[in-house]
Every structure is written in structure tokens, then in C-alpha cells.
Amino acid sequence: MPEPLSPIEMAKFAAARRALDFVEDGMRVGLGTGSTAAWLVRLLGEAVREEGLRITAVPTSDRTRDLARQVGIPLATLDDLRWLDITIDGADEFDGRLNLIKGGGGALLQEKIVATASDRMVVIADISKRVETLGAFALPVEVVRFGWQTTKDLIEEALVGLDVMGRTAALRLNHDRPFVTDEGHYILDLHLRRIGNARQLSLVLNQVPGVVENGLFIDICDVAVVGHGDGVVEVRDINNGTVVHDRLDVEEQENLFRDIGE
């Protein structure tokens, strides 16, 4: 018999399962990247195969594209569809205003493009991702390879005048080589510890030559679906100002999430 999910995986699964309620037949759906988004992709694939759900999806990374194909979700490019009904994605951090840090998986550029080309963005996350103030998680910044060390120096110089507690940038590595994004860029992780003014920081970073995009998602997310290890799910809608709590029926879902997790 498969091992039951750990509390953290149960929280991710619960958030992804609840987020299915936002997907309707005929929708054009942006699919996020990361461990929580992977749960959603598997669940959507099951709904397509077993329940006849008709959707067309745009993946935000090569990894998500490969998984979506594996589970049978029809795919298209953003250029094909031009605009989406909804994007569902994870987050590395989110605050009470649903501002996010994303890019821990290295797909922040495509994630931001897809999210902003959607009528609605829903974030799915476990409760550990909720913070009072952004910045404990290193902020990813995607940069072109040419002159990346100069770009790094310029970023650190720009941080001096901003309301942050740390001002160091580090090149993200994949083993002993630089991590390369799907678009062929590098990522600098900014260790800021606390971000006092996320909007200002985002604007300043994107003015630095060599910066492609940063991992701050400001005024993009509409709903956060937050899972807990006991199956409780909190749905926070920033536009309606509502917070709703549900509970996943763990016994009823037990076989489902074990099968999906394999």
C-alpha cells in the first residue's frame, strides 16, 4: 500500500484539489510550474480523461508542458490563444494583499507573461508560503547572459537606496554550472530578507540594463487557495474581500491522491 501523503504534500494537494472548482468546461487555462502546480496538472488530467472536461491549456515551462502531455491535457501556445480565462500557479511567498514572490522553479518570465494574459490568476500554496512581509525567500531576477556580472553589480548598487534588509545577489547554479531558464537566461537570486516596498523594488529592478524580469508579482493575483496539512483549505479573494474555509474529505480522496502521487 502506498505511504500516505506528508502534511506538506497533503496541503499542496488540498489546495490544488480545491482550485479545480475555478476551472469550467471550455476554458483556456494557464498552467503554472512547481510542486503544487504539478498536483493541479495531474488532477486536471484526470478530469479530462475521466470526466470529459474540455479545456485548452498553456504551460508556463517545459516541465509543465511535458507533464500536461503525459496526463492528456490538450495544449496550445499563448500565441495561439492570445488571451486566457484563468491561470492557476504556485508561489514561493505571498502576503495579505496577494503580492507574490515567484521563480523558485526558474520559470518566472513565462509565468508572469501567462498570468498577465489571463482574466484571473489563482495561486495555490501550502500555508507555509504565507508571510506578513515579502523577502525571506530569495527574490529571483532573470537576466541575459551577456555581461551578467555587470548586471549583478548594477542590481546590488540599485538596492542601496531601497527599503530592503539585505543587498546581495547570487548566480543560481545547477550543480556546478549556471542554471539556465527555458528562455536561455540566467537567474540572480537576491537575498533581501525583507522587502519594504515591493512595487518600488520591481520598478527599479526592471530598469537595470540586462534584467529581463523579476519575480515580484504585484496586483496580478486575484485569489489564493491555501492548503493545510489536515485538509483544511482557505480561499482568499482579494477583489471580493472574502475568506472562505473548506475541508477536503481525506477518506473519500485517499485512493485518488495516492494514485496521482505515484
C-alpha positions as CSV (number, residue, x, y, z in Angstrom):
1,M,0.0,0.0,0.0
2,P,1.4,3.5,-0.9
3,E,2.5,5.7,2.0
4,P,0.0,8.4,3.0
5,L,1.0,11.9,2.0
6,S,3.1,14.0,4.3
7,P,1.3,17.1,5.9
8,I,3.1,19.4,3.5
9,E,2.1,17.3,0.4
10,M,-1.4,17.0,1.7
11,A,-1.6,20.8,2.0
12,K,-0.4,21.2,-1.6
13,F,-2.8,18.5,-2.8
14,A,-5.8,20.1,-0.9
15,A,-5.1,23.5,-2.4
16,A,-4.8,22.0,-5.9
17,R,-8.0,20.0,-5.5
18,R,-10.0,23.0,-4.3
19,A,-8.7,25.1,-7.2
20,L,-10.3,22.7,-9.7
21,D,-13.6,24.4,-8.8
22,F,-12.4,27.5,-10.7
23,V,-12.0,25.6,-13.9
24,E,-15.1,25.4,-16.2
25,D,-15.7,23.5,-19.4
26,G,-14.4,25.2,-22.4
27,M,-11.9,27.4,-20.5
28,R,-8.4,28.4,-21.7
29,V,-6.2,27.7,-18.7
30,G,-2.7,28.8,-17.9
31,L,-0.8,26.0,-16.1
32,G,1.8,27.0,-13.5
33,T,5.2,25.5,-12.6
34,G,6.4,23.9,-9.4
35,S,5.4,21.1,-7.0
36,T,2.0,22.5,-6.1
37,A,1.1,23.3,-9.7
38,A,2.1,19.7,-10.6
39,W,-0.7,18.4,-8.4
40,L,-3.1,20.6,-10.3
41,V,-1.9,19.4,-13.6
42,R,-2.4,15.8,-12.6
43,L,-5.8,16.5,-11.2
44,L,-6.9,18.3,-14.4
45,G,-5.6,15.5,-16.4
46,E,-7.8,13.1,-14.5
47,A,-10.8,15.4,-15.0
48,V,-10.1,15.5,-18.8
49,R,-9.7,11.7,-19.0
50,E,-12.4,10.5,-16.6
51,E,-15.0,13.3,-16.6
52,G,-14.7,14.7,-20.1
53,L,-13.6,18.2,-19.0
54,R,-12.8,20.2,-22.1
55,I,-10.1,22.7,-21.7
56,T,-7.1,24.0,-23.6
57,A,-4.0,24.8,-21.6
58,V,-0.9,26.9,-21.9
59,P,2.0,25.6,-19.9
60,T,4.5,28.1,-18.3
61,S,7.6,25.8,-18.6
62,D,8.9,22.8,-20.4
63,R,8.5,20.7,-17.3
64,T,4.8,21.6,-17.0
65,R,4.3,21.0,-20.8
66,D,5.8,17.5,-20.5
67,L,3.6,16.6,-17.5
68,A,0.5,18.0,-19.1
69,R,1.1,16.0,-22.3
70,Q,1.7,12.9,-20.1
71,V,-1.7,13.2,-18.4
72,G,-3.6,14.0,-21.5
73,I,-4.4,17.8,-21.3
74,P,-4.8,19.5,-24.7
75,L,-2.2,22.2,-25.1
76,A,-1.7,25.3,-27.2
77,T,0.7,28.2,-27.2
78,L,-0.1,31.7,-25.8
79,D,0.3,33.0,-29.4
80,D,-2.4,30.5,-30.5
81,L,-4.9,31.6,-27.9
82,R,-3.7,35.2,-27.2
83,W,-5.8,35.5,-24.0
84,L,-6.7,33.1,-21.2
85,D,-9.7,32.7,-18.9
86,I,-7.6,31.7,-15.9
87,T,-4.1,30.9,-14.8
88,I,-3.5,28.7,-11.7
89,D,0.0,28.7,-10.4
90,G,2.0,28.3,-7.2
91,A,4.0,30.9,-5.2
92,D,7.2,30.9,-3.2
93,E,5.7,33.6,-0.9
94,F,2.5,35.7,-0.8
95,D,1.4,38.4,1.6
96,G,-2.0,39.6,2.8
97,R,-2.5,41.8,-0.4
98,L,-1.7,38.7,-2.5
99,N,1.5,40.1,-3.8
100,L,3.8,37.3,-4.6
101,I,7.4,36.2,-5.0
102,K,7.7,33.6,-7.7
103,G,10.5,32.0,-9.7
104,G,11.9,29.4,-7.3
105,G,11.5,26.9,-10.1
106,G,13.1,29.2,-12.6
107,A,10.0,29.9,-14.8
108,L,9.2,33.4,-13.6
109,L,9.3,35.1,-17.0
110,Q,6.8,32.7,-18.7
111,E,4.7,32.6,-15.6
112,K,4.3,36.4,-15.5
113,I,3.5,36.6,-19.2
114,V,0.8,33.9,-18.9
115,A,-0.6,35.3,-15.7
116,T,-1.0,38.8,-17.0
117,A,-2.6,37.5,-20.2
118,S,-5.4,36.0,-18.1
119,D,-8.7,37.3,-16.8
120,R,-8.0,35.8,-13.4
121,M,-5.0,34.4,-11.6
122,V,-5.4,31.9,-8.8
123,V,-2.5,31.0,-6.6
124,I,-2.4,27.6,-4.9
125,A,0.0,27.1,-2.0
126,D,0.5,25.5,1.3
127,I,0.2,27.6,4.5
128,S,4.0,27.9,4.9
129,K,4.1,30.3,1.9
130,R,2.0,33.0,3.6
131,V,4.1,35.8,5.1
132,E,3.5,39.2,6.7
133,T,6.2,40.9,4.6
134,L,7.8,39.5,1.4
135,G,11.5,38.9,1.2
136,A,12.5,35.9,3.4
137,F,12.5,33.9,0.2
138,A,15.3,34.9,-2.2
139,L,13.9,37.1,-5.0
140,P,14.7,35.7,-8.4
141,V,15.7,38.1,-11.2
142,E,16.0,36.7,-14.8
143,V,19.0,38.3,-16.6
144,V,20.6,37.9,-20.0
145,R,23.8,36.0,-20.1
146,F,25.9,38.8,-21.7
147,G,27.5,40.9,-19.0
148,W,25.6,39.2,-16.2
149,Q,28.3,40.0,-13.6
150,T,28.0,43.7,-14.5
151,T,24.2,43.4,-14.2
152,K,24.7,41.8,-10.8
153,D,26.9,44.8,-9.7
154,L,24.3,47.3,-11.0
155,I,21.5,45.5,-9.2
156,E,23.4,45.5,-5.9
157,E,24.2,49.2,-6.4
158,A,20.5,49.9,-7.0
159,L,19.5,48.1,-3.8
160,V,21.4,50.5,-1.7
161,G,18.7,53.2,-1.9
162,L,15.8,50.8,-1.4
163,D,13.9,49.6,1.7
164,V,15.4,46.1,2.0
165,M,17.4,44.4,4.8
166,G,19.9,42.5,2.6
167,R,21.6,43.6,-0.6
168,T,23.4,40.6,-2.0
169,A,22.8,38.8,-5.3
170,A,24.0,35.3,-6.2
171,L,24.0,33.5,-9.5
172,R,21.7,30.5,-9.4
173,L,23.6,27.2,-10.1
174,N,22.6,23.8,-11.4
175,H,25.2,21.6,-9.8
176,D,28.4,23.3,-10.8
177,R,27.1,25.2,-13.8
178,P,24.8,28.3,-14.1
179,F,21.1,27.5,-14.1
180,V,19.6,28.3,-17.5
181,T,15.9,29.2,-17.9
182,D,13.7,27.9,-20.7
183,E,14.3,31.2,-22.5
184,G,18.1,30.7,-22.2
185,H,18.8,33.3,-19.5
186,Y,20.5,33.2,-16.1
187,I,18.8,33.9,-12.7
188,L,20.2,36.0,-9.9
189,D,18.7,35.3,-6.5
190,L,18.5,38.5,-4.4
191,H,18.9,37.8,-0.6
192,L,16.9,40.8,0.7
193,R,15.4,39.3,3.9
194,R,12.6,41.9,4.0
195,I,11.1,44.0,1.1
196,G,9.6,47.2,2.4
197,N,8.2,48.5,-0.9
198,A,7.7,45.7,-3.4
199,R,6.2,47.9,-6.1
200,Q,9.2,50.3,-6.0
201,L,11.7,47.5,-6.0
202,S,10.1,45.8,-9.0
203,L,10.2,49.1,-11.0
204,V,13.8,49.8,-10.1
205,L,15.0,46.2,-10.9
206,N,13.4,46.3,-14.4
207,Q,15.2,49.5,-15.2
208,V,18.6,47.8,-14.8
209,P,20.2,47.0,-18.2
210,G,20.5,43.3,-18.5
211,V,17.4,42.5,-16.4
212,V,14.7,40.7,-18.3
213,E,12.1,40.3,-15.5
214,N,11.9,39.9,-11.7
215,G,9.9,37.5,-9.6
216,L,7.6,40.1,-7.9
217,F,4.0,39.7,-9.0
218,I,2.2,42.9,-7.9
219,D,-1.5,43.3,-8.4
220,I,-1.7,40.2,-10.6
221,C,-3.1,37.5,-8.3
222,D,-6.9,37.6,-7.6
223,V,-7.4,34.5,-5.4
224,A,-5.2,32.5,-3.1
225,V,-6.2,28.9,-2.3
226,V,-4.2,27.9,0.8
227,G,-3.9,24.3,1.9
228,H,-3.2,23.0,5.4
229,G,-1.8,19.6,6.4
230,D,-5.1,18.4,7.8
231,G,-7.0,19.0,4.6
232,V,-8.5,22.5,5.5
233,V,-8.4,24.9,2.6
234,E,-8.7,28.7,2.8
235,V,-9.9,30.6,-0.2
236,R,-9.0,34.3,-0.1
237,D,-10.5,36.5,-2.8
238,I,-8.8,39.9,-2.9
239,N,-11.4,41.5,-5.2
240,N,-14.4,40.5,-3.2
241,G,-12.7,40.8,0.2
242,T,-13.9,37.3,1.2
243,V,-12.2,34.5,3.0
244,V,-13.9,31.0,2.9
245,H,-12.7,27.9,4.7
246,D,-13.4,24.4,3.4
247,R,-12.2,20.9,4.3
248,L,-11.1,18.2,1.9
249,D,-12.7,14.9,2.7
250,V,-9.5,13.0,3.2
251,E,-11.0,9.5,3.4
252,E,-13.0,10.0,0.3
253,Q,-10.0,11.3,-1.6
254,E,-7.4,8.8,-0.2
255,N,-7.2,6.5,-3.2
256,L,-7.2,9.4,-5.6
257,F,-4.3,11.3,-4.2
258,R,-2.3,8.2,-3.7
259,D,-2.7,7.2,-7.3
260,I,-1.9,10.7,-8.5
261,G,1.1,10.9,-6.3
262,E,2.7,7.8,-7.8
